[in-house]
Amino acid sequence: MSDTAFSRLHPTLQQTLNELGYTQPTEIQQQAIPQVLDGKDVMGAAQTGTGKTAAFTLPLIHRLIEQGVKGATRVLIVTPTRELAQQVYDKVAEYSQHTSLKCVALYGGANINPQKSQLAKKPEIVVGTPGRLLDHLHIGTLSLASLDTWCWMKPTACWTWALCQTSNA
C-alpha cells in the first residue's frame, strides 16, 4: 500500500482493506481519496464496479475516526433508490467494522420503527433515500445539526425525485 491513496488512510482502515484483499486503489480511488482527505469537494464518475463507493466513503470514515465518535450524524449520503442505499450502507459497515462508528440505512418500503430505533443510537453516518430522509426529518428522529458532509449518489436521479415531489405538492 505504500505510495498509494490507501497509504494515507487511518491504520484501522488499512487493516480492513488488507483483510478485504484491497491491495491497490483503482483509478477513481487514487484520484478521489486524497482530494476528500484534504477536505475538497469532489465530483466523480466511473463505470460500475470501479470502486466509486470506496473512493468517497473510505476518506470520510478516516476523517470520522480522526475526529472521534461524537454521537451525532456527521455524514449524510443520499441515494435515489433503496437498493443503492442498502449497497452503500453494506460497504460503509464493512469498511468501518473495526471502528466504533455507527451507520444506518433509511429507505421506504421498510418498517420505519426499526429505523427510529437505530437513529436513537446516534449514528455518525446516515445513508438513505430522499423520501425516507424527509420522513425522519419531519417526525424529528433525524437531526442534521451536526452534519459535516453531504454526499449525493447519482444526484440527477435524486433531484428529479425531489422536483417531482415538489411539483405534486
N, C-alpha and C positions, 0 to 999 in steps of 0.2 A: 503493500500500500504506500510505499514511500513515494514522495513527489507526485501524489495524485490529490484530487479533491477530497478523497476519503481520508487522507492523512491529516487533514485539518479538523476532522470531526473529533468529538469527545471520545476518550478511550473506551467508554462503555459502548458507544455506537460502533466503534471499530471492532470490538469484541463480537457484537451481534452480527455485524457484516461478515466477519470471518466464519462464524457459526453457520450463517446462511449461504456461505460459498461465494460471496461477492468479493472478487479479487481485484478487479479493475473497474473504474467507473465507465459508464457509457458516455458517448459524446455529449448528450444533453446534461448528464450529471456532472461531467468535468467542467462544462461551461456554467451551469446554474449554481451549483453548490457554493463556490467561492463568492459569487455575487450576493446570494442570500445571506451567507455568513457575514458579509460586510454590510448588511442592512439595506441593500439596494433593492428597488422594485425590479421584478423580473417578469417578463412575459416569454413563455417558451412554447414551442410547437415541435412535435416529433411524432413519428409513426407509433402505432400501438406496439407495446412490448419493448420499448426502448428505455424504460425506467424513468418516465416523467414523474411518477408519484414519489419515488425515492429522491429525485432531483430537488424537489421542493420540501418534502417532509423531513428528510434527514437533517438539513441545516436548521429547520425550525425546532425539531426535537433537541438538537445540540444547544440552541440558544436557551430553550427552557431549562435544560439540565444546568447550564452555566448560571442562570439566574436563580435557580432553586424553585422548588414547588411552592406556590403561593395560594393554592386552594381557590382559584378563580379561573374563569375561562379567559385565556390569553390568545388562543389561536382559533379562528373560525374558518372552516373550509366548506365552501358552498358548492354543491354538485347539482346537476339538473335531474338526476334520476336516483331512485333508491338503490339500484344495482351498483352504480358508481359510488354512492355514499358508503355502501357496505364494503366494497372493494378497497376504497381508500382507508376506511376505518380498520379493516383487517391488516393492511400494510403498516399503518401507524402503530397498531397494537403489537405487531411483530417487531418493528424496529425499536419500540420503547419497552420491550419486555423486561429488560434488566434495569429499569428505572422505576421511580415511584410516581411517574406521570400517569394521569388518568385521561381516558379518551371515551367519548360516547358517539354513537351514530344516531341521528334523528331523521326519520323519514316517515311519510304517510304509508298507509296500508299495514301498519303495525300498531299494536296497542300502545297508547300514549302513556299509560300508567307506569310501566317499567322504565320508560324514558324519563319520566318525572323523578323516579327513584334514583336513577343514575345521575341526573342533573343535581340532585340534592347532595351528592358526594363531591360536588365542585370540580368537575374535570377541567384540566388545563386546555384540552383540545376537543373541539366540537366539530363533527363532520355532519352535514345534513343538507336536505333539500329545502328550497325556499319556502314552500308551503308549511312544512312542519316546523321550520325555524320560526316562522311568523306565528304559528300556533303557540309555541312555547314563549315567545316574547310577549304575546298578548295576554297569556294567563300568568305571566310573571315567574315562570320556572326557569327561564334563561335570562341571564344578565350579561350585557356586553360592556359593562362599565370598566372592566379591567382589560379589555381587548387591546392587544398589541398588533396583531397581524390578521389580515383578512385575505383569504385565497379564493379565487374563483376557478373552478374546474369547468372548462367549456363555457366560458362566460356568455357567449352568444345565446346558447340554449337557456341559460338562467335568466338573461334579460328578456328573451322572448316570452318566457313563462311569466315574468313579473309584469310585462306590458300587457299581456293577455288578461291577467288577473285585474289589473288596474282598469282596463277598458271595459271589463264586465261588471265593474262595481257600480 
